[in-house]
Amino acid sequence: MNKTYPTWELELNCWGKGCGFIAGIDEAGRGPLAGPVVASAVILPRNIRIEDINDSKKLTPKKRDKIFDIIHKEAVDIGVGIVSEKVIDEINILQATILAMKEAVSTFKCQSPDFLLIDGLNLKEFYVPNRKVIHGDSISVSIAAASIIAKVTRDRIMDELDRIYPEYFFKEHKGYGTRKHCEAIAKYGVTEIHRKTFCRVKEFVGI
């Protein structure tokens, strides 16, 4: 079976309607039991070709790192939003994800977008028009680029946290609820970077 890759179809449709700069938006880290949620917004030049760009989950870590560097070199602009586990516990993971996406757009330095293509969510009442795209990271080149920036950025954060909490093996599972992670929580307890409102963490803190 041939691999399928994201295309420029959605971006071309937006450009055809008069939108100048299109940003793809995606997040990484909604599901883990620890660490932040990270969103990225990426504006690419029209019709740039980045070999093998795809949904970050379909790429090896080595390939993600390579394309991450290419995107940083070639993008018109890149924004990143990071929302901590503390805020996730305060406002819930959905609202934290939306906040991270808004922050990503707000951190653009060079260019304001005219339209946003967002993986799986709408930013309602946001100042930039936007569209929800289901499985957008497999459909849109811009969203795929954002998925890679968000994923690599978050993975590197978790690698740093692994140095602080080596007994939890964050470098291996990036905070997801693997058996090894849950066994570490049971043995060593819950840390300040764990999401204490998540069900699989609650059972260890008695709330």
N, C-alpha and C positions, 0 to 999 in steps of 0.2 A: 504494500500500500504506500502510495506517495504521501510525503508529508505536506500538510497545508500550512501556509504562513499568512500572517496578517497582510492586508492590502491597504491601498490609499483610497478605497472607494468612499468611505465616510468623509474623509477630508476633502476629496474632490467635490463631493456634493455640497459641503459647506462653502468651499471656495467659489463654487458656481453660483451660490446665493449672495456673494459679495463679502463674505467674511475673509479678512486678511490673514490673521494669525490664529491658528487652531492649536489648542493645548489638549493633549491626552492626559488623563488623570487615573491613577490606580493606587492601591494601598498594599501594604504587607503587614501581617501581624494581627489580624482580627482574632484568630483562634487560639494563640498561645496562652499559657497560664502565667507567663512572666514577661516582663519587658514592655517597651512602648509599642504603639501602633505608628507606622510611618506611611505617609502618603507622598507621592511625587506628581508634579505637573511638568510636562515637557512640550515645548514648541520646537518642532523640527523644520528645517528648510523644505520647501516644496520638492517632493519627489526624490529626495536623497535616497540612495540605496545603501542599506546597512545589511550586509550578508548575515543570514541566519537569525535575524531578529525575530523574536517570538515571545509568547507568554513566558514569563520568567520561570514558571514551574516546569516548563518543558525543556529547559536548558540545564546543562551541567554547571556546577559552580565556576569551573574554569571558563566556560563559554560566556556565562553571565558577566564575569569580571572583564573579559575582553570587550564585550559589547558595551558595558558600562563606561569604559574608557573612551570608546568611539563616540558614544552619545554625548559625553561631556565635551569632546573635541568639536563635534559637528552641530550641536543643537543651537538654535537661536537663543533659547533661554531654558533654564531648569529651576524649578522651585521644589523645596522639600519642607514638609511639615511633620513634626514629631510631637506626639502627645504621650505623656508619661502614664505609667500604670496607676499612679495615684489619681490622676484626672479620670482615667478609665473607670476606676472604682466610684468616683464621684458622680459621673454623668452617664455612664454605661458605654459599652463598646461601640454601639452604632453612632451615638452622638460624638464620641471621641474620634471616630473615623471621619465623620463629616467635618469636625473641627480641624483635623489634620489636613484634609483636602483643601479647606479654605485657607489654612496657613500656607500650604504649598503654593497656591496661586498668589498669595500676598507677598511671597519672598522673591518673585520674579524681579530681576534687576535691570534688564535691558528692554523688555517688550511686554506690553499688556496684551492679553489674548482677546480676540473678538468672540470666540466661542469655545466651549469646553465639551470634550467627549469623555464621559466618565464611566468607568467600569462598574456597572451594577447599582449605581446610586444617582439620584438627582440632588442637586444643591438648590433647594427651593428658596425663593426670595433672595437669591444671590445676585450680585450686581453684574455678573457676566452670564449671558444666556448659555444654557447647557442642555445636554441630552444624556440620558441613561442608556448605556449599551450593554446588554447582557452578553457575558463572555467576551467583553470588549478587548481583553488582552490577546485573544486569539483572532480578532477580526481587524482591528485598527493598528496600523504601524505606530501611531502616536501613543496609544494606550499601552501597547506592548513595550515601548521605550520607557514609559512611566513605571510599568510593572518591574522592569529591570532595575531602574534607579532606586525604587522603593525597597525592593528585595535585598539588593546588595548593601544599601545603606543600613537597613535593619540588621542584616546578618553581621555586619562589621560591629555594630553596637553590641550585639549579643556575644561576639567574640571577645570584646573588651570586658564585658560583664563576667565572662568565664574566668578571666584572670583574677577578678575580685572574689568570685564564688566558685572555685574550681571543683568543689565536691558535688556541684549540681550538673556539670557537664553541658553548660549552655552552648558551647561551641559545636557540640554534636547535634543537639535537637532544637536549638534556637528558641527554647522556652516552650515548645509544644509539649502536650501531655503524653509523652512516651512513657513506657513502663519504667525505664531507667530514671526519668525525671521524677515520676511519682514516688518511686522507691527512695530517691534522695530526699524528697520533701518529708516522707514518713520518717526517715532516719534523722535528718538535720533540722527539720522544721521549715516554717515559711519565712522568707526573707522580705526585706522592704521592697524588692522589685517584683514580688508576686502579686497577681491580681486577686485580691482577697474576696471580691464579690463573685468570682467564677466558681461554679458548683464544685469542680474537682479540687479547688483550693479550700473552699469553705469547710470541707469535711476534716481538714487538718487543723483548722483554727477554731472550730466549734461555733461558727456563726451561721 
